[in-house]
Amino acid sequence: MFAAAMLVALSVEAVIGWPDALFRRIGHPVTWIGALIKSSDAQFNRSGDPSGIRQMAGVVVALSIMATVAVVASVFVWMLPKGWSGGVLTGILAWPLVAGRSLYDHVKAVAQPLMQGDLGAARSAVAMIVGRDPANLDGAGIGRATLESLAESASDGVVAPLFWGVIFGLPGIAVYKAVNTMDSMMGHLTPRHAAFGWAAARIDDAANLIPARLTGLLLAVVSNDWRASLTCMWRDASKHRSPNAGWPEAALAGGLGVRLSGPRVYDGQLSEDVWVNDRAADPVAADLRRGLDLYRRALLILALLLLFLAAK
């Protein structure tokens, strides 16, 4: 039943995304969770406390937010009817927690101006999906940042939430989104969050351990050169700064025959990240289109897998 519900969620989001009119009217479940995280951060992450106290506070906050989201989701499940109608309604409730269509649209918004040579518009679009400063990115830098975001977000925006949804239903997908949002908001090695966000970052690493590798495998299987994709993933994934993001990024880099990662600027600081698929060329605008085609094929395979699980 959970696989069928997740197939409904993936399908509805693929068709309509999360309409702007709906966002303006009620926001989005991730923004609701984000508001809870922001409030907890402001209240319990006190700069005057010792590092150990802040780390413990972060553990308690992370677990409390996860428990709160799990309880709310479980109440909704309890209210739903049994049988196939409950499965469909579960999928509709899970729909906004999948980001397949929205990721495609964001990457397409970068690819279109980049193919037209409009670097200014491409920088503005890429700023919506990456954390680095896009102001000084050239065409190759924009291409790398966009493809890296496509690969990583395919994992934590699509595969991972569906993975936990298949296992635990609506509470599983909702708690995963809470974990991922906590990591995005406070799982950074900044003075404010190095201690308080430690638990959020570690929980997110654990939650993405299997889904990231599944995403890499999906991207490799649908690549035109699946051998090169698998080889690059096996060789370079562990070199990445993230224990998980390197798997889908390396698979995408190998499948497209481009290099990704490398040095970049975060918050004004140069990060000397290693190259993924370092002997390949930098991506060009057309590679973003190729990346989107590969991503769509991966989503199709994912939908077929959910259909298979639902039919069992």
N, C-alpha and C positions, 0 to 999 in steps of 0.2 A: 504493500500500500504506500509506503514512504517513497519508493522509486517512482511510482505513478504520480504522486503529488509533486515531486521534484521535476518530473517531465512537464507537468502542467505549468509550473513556475517558470521553467526555462522557455517554454513555448510562448506563454503570454508576454514575457519580457522581450522576447525576440521580435514579436509582432508590434508591440506598442511602446516598449521601453517604460519610462516613468514620465508621463506627459507634463510639460511645463505648467499647464493650467492646474494640474493636480498638485504639483509642487508648490505653486504660489498659494494655493488654498490651504493645504494641510502640511506642507513640508515633506519630509521623507523619514521613514523609520531610522535610518542611519543618523539623520540630523537630530532626532529625538534622543537616541543613544548618546550622540556627541554632546548634547546639552547636559545630560546626566554626568558624563565624564568630566566635562569642563567645570561643572559645579563641584564635583568631588575633588578635583585637582585644586581648585581655589580654596576649598575648605580644609583639606587635610594635608596638602603638600606645603608645609610651613618652612620657610627659608631659615628660620632660627633654630630648627630642630637638628640634632646630629644626624649624620648620614644613615646610621643604622636604624634610627627611629623613622626616618623618612622612607627607608626601604621597607620596613615592616608595615608602615601605613599604606604604602603602595600595594603590598600583598593583600592586605585586608580590603582595600578599595577594589582591586581587580576581582577578587573572589566575590565580593558583595555585588558588584555590577553584574557579573556573570549569573549569580543566583537570582537577582532581581529579574533579569531578562528571561531566565529559564522559567521562573514562576509565572510571569505574565504570559509567556507563550503557552505554557501548560494550561493556564486558565482558558485561553482561547480554544485549545484542543478539547478540553473538557466540555465546552459549550457546543462544539460541532456535532452534527449527526454522525451516526455510524455508517459504514458501507462506502460505496463509491462516491456518493455525494459529499461525504466528509473528506474523502481524498481530494476531490476537486476543489473544495473550499480551502483545504490546507494548502494546496498549490497556489491558489489565489492569494492567500495570506503571505505565502513565501515569495511570491512574485517580485516585490520590490527589493528583496534581499539578494537577487541575482543581477549581475551587471553586464550581461552579454551584449545586448543591443547598445547600451550607453557607451561601453568601451569601444565598440566598432565605430560609433558616431564620432567619438572624440578623436580617434586616430584618423578617421577620414577627414575630419576638420583640419588636421595638420597636413595630410597628404595633398589635398587639393591646392592650397596656395603654394606649397613647396614645389609641386609640379609646374606651377605657373611662374616660378621664380620670385614669388612675393615672400621674402624672408621675414619681413615685419609681421605680416599676418600669420605666417607659420609660427613665429616666436610667440605671438599672443595666444595661439591655439595650443601650443605645446606647454605653455605655462599652466594650463588647466589640468594637466595630467602628470607633471613631474615636479619634484621638490627642488631641483637645482635651479640656479639663476640662468634664464634663457637669453638674457640681454646680449651676451657676446657669442652666442652659438652661431656657427656657420651652418651651411646646408647639411654637411656631414654630421655635425654635432646634433642638429635637430633630428636627423634621421635616426641616429643611434639612440637618443633619449626617447623617441617615440616608440621604436621597436622594443626597447628594454621595458617600457611601460606596458606595451601590448603583451609581452611575454609574462611579466610578473603579474599583471592584473588578470590575465587569463586564468592564472592559478588562484590568486586570492579573491578575485571578483566573481569567478564562475565555478571553477572545478572544486575548490575547497568548500564553499558554502553548500554546493550540491552534495558533495561527499558526506559532510556531516549531517545534511538533511536526510540523505538516504539511510543513514545509520540510526539517527535519533528523531527524525521528523522535524516538525516546526521548532521545538525547543533547540534541536541541534543546529539548524541553520541560523536561528536567531542568536544563540550564544556565540557561534563562530563570528558573526558580524560584529558583535560586541567586542570580542577579543581583537579582531582585526582593526576595529576603529580605535580601541584603546592603544594599540601599538602605533597607529598612525599619529595619534594626538600626543602621546607621552612616552613612547618607547624609544627615545633618542638619548644619545650621550651628551646632552647639554647640561650645564650646571644645575638647571632647575629639575631635570628629569632623569639624570644618571642613576640616582638612587630610587626615587619614587616610581619611575617607569620601568625599573628592572623586572618586576614580575610580569608586567604587560608584555614586554619584549620576549621574555622566556616562554610565556604561555603561547604567544603567537608563533614562535619558532616551532614549538611542539605541535600545535594545531595544523601547521602547514607542512610538516615533515613528509607525510605520505602524499597529500594532494599536489605538492610541487613536483614530485617525481612522476606522478601520474600525468600531470600536465606536460612535462617534458616528453614523456613517452607518446602522448597523444600528438603533440606537434611533430615529433620525429616520424611517426607512422604515416601521417598525411603529407609529409614533405616529398617533393619530387626526388630528392636525393636522401632517402632515409638512412642510408649507411653513413653518409657524411654527418647527418644530424646526430645519430646515435654516437658516432665516434667523438664528435665535438662535445657532446653532453658528458660522456664518460671521462674525457680528458680534462675539460675545463670547468665543469660545474663546481668542483671543490675549491677552485682558485678564487671564486667570487667572495666578496666581503660578507654576503649573506649566506647562511647555511642552506637556504631554500631557493632563493631567487635565481641562483646560478643555473639550476636545472632547466627551467623553461627558457631562460635567456640563451643558454648554450645550445639547446636544441633548435631554437629559432635561428640563431646565428649560423649554425652548421647547415640547416636546411635551406637558408637563403644564400649562403656563401658570402656572408659579410662579417665584419668584426664589430663587436659591441663592447660596452663598459669602457675601461680606460680612465685616465685622469679626468676629473670634473670638479666643479666648484659648487659647494654647499654652504649657504650662509656666509659667503665671502671667504671661505676657507678652501684651499686646494686639497682634494682627496686623490691620492696616488693609487687609484684602483688599477688592477692588472687588466690586460686585454683578454677578452673572450674571443676565440678563433682569430688570434693575432696575426696570422699570415694572410688573412683575407683582406679585401678592399673595404673602405668605408661604404656605408649604404648611400644610395642615391634616392631621389624622390620615387622612382618606379619601384624600389624595393619595399616601400611602405604599402603600395598596392598589392605586391606579391605577398607581403606579410599578412594583409587583411584576407586575401584569398585563402591562405594557409589556415588562418584563424577560423574562418567560416567552415572549412572542411573539418577542423578539429571539433567544432561545436556540433556538426552533423553526426560525427562518430559518437560524441558524448550523448547526444539525444538517442541514438540507436542503442547504446549501452543501457541507458535508463529504460528504454522500451523493453529490452531483453529482460532486465531485472524485474520490471513490472509484470511481465507476462509469466514469470516463473511461479 
